[in-house]
């Protein structure tokens, strides 16, 4: 099957972070599966973005009220 990454995911940019933060991350990843500070930072940022995307409301407050009204009508909630 091969590598499923798109060519876009293989492109990299450079960012700057404070040296003190870099050193803290370097210490934190010792003994983990992260080979570099960059790989760890990439992982953390992806997790953060995915978490934020999951937290977005799947429906509006109006939708929620309609669902609650229907559940009340069916006797599932008071």
C-alpha positions as CSV (number, residue, x, y, z in Angstrom):
1,X,0.0,0.0,0.0
2,X,2.8,2.4,0.8
3,X,2.8,5.6,2.7
4,X,-0.6,7.3,2.8
5,X,0.7,10.8,3.6
6,X,0.0,13.4,1.0
7,X,2.8,15.4,-0.5
8,X,1.4,18.4,1.5
9,X,2.0,16.7,4.8
10,X,5.6,16.0,3.8
11,X,6.4,19.7,3.4
12,X,7.8,21.5,6.5
13,X,8.3,25.0,7.7
14,X,10.5,26.4,10.3
15,X,9.2,28.1,13.4
16,X,11.0,29.7,16.3
17,X,10.3,28.9,20.0
18,X,12.2,30.2,23.0
19,X,15.4,28.2,23.7
20,X,14.2,27.6,27.3
21,X,11.0,26.0,26.0
22,X,13.0,23.9,23.5
23,X,15.2,22.6,26.3
24,X,12.2,21.7,28.5
25,X,10.6,19.8,25.7
26,X,13.9,18.1,25.0
27,X,14.0,16.9,28.6
28,X,10.4,15.8,28.5
29,X,10.7,13.6,25.5
30,X,13.7,11.6,26.8
31,X,12.8,8.0,27.0
32,X,9.7,8.4,24.8
33,X,9.1,7.5,21.2
34,X,9.6,11.0,20.0
35,X,12.9,11.2,18.2
36,X,13.0,15.0,18.0
37,X,11.5,18.1,19.6
38,X,9.9,18.9,16.3
39,X,8.1,15.5,16.2
40,X,6.8,16.1,19.7
41,X,5.6,19.6,19.0
42,X,3.9,18.5,15.8
43,X,2.1,15.7,17.7
44,X,0.9,18.0,20.5
45,X,-0.3,20.6,18.0
46,X,-2.2,18.0,16.0
47,X,-3.8,16.7,19.1
48,X,-4.8,20.2,20.2
49,X,-6.4,21.0,16.8
50,X,-8.3,17.7,16.7
51,X,-9.6,18.3,20.2
52,X,-10.8,21.8,19.4
53,X,-12.5,20.5,16.2
54,X,-14.3,17.8,18.3
55,X,-15.5,20.4,20.8
56,X,-17.3,22.4,18.1
57,X,-21.1,22.1,18.6
58,X,-22.5,19.5,16.2
59,X,-25.8,21.4,16.2
60,X,-27.1,24.8,17.3
61,X,-28.8,25.7,20.6
62,X,-32.1,25.9,18.5
63,X,-31.5,22.3,17.4
64,X,-30.9,21.3,21.0
65,X,-34.1,22.9,22.1
66,X,-36.1,21.1,19.3
67,X,-34.5,17.8,20.4
68,X,-35.4,18.4,24.1
69,X,-38.9,19.4,23.2
70,X,-39.3,16.2,21.2
71,X,-37.9,14.1,24.0
72,X,-40.3,15.8,26.5
73,X,-43.2,15.0,24.1
74,X,-42.1,11.4,24.0
75,X,-41.9,11.3,27.8
76,X,-38.1,10.7,28.0
77,X,-37.3,13.8,29.9
78,X,-39.3,16.2,32.1
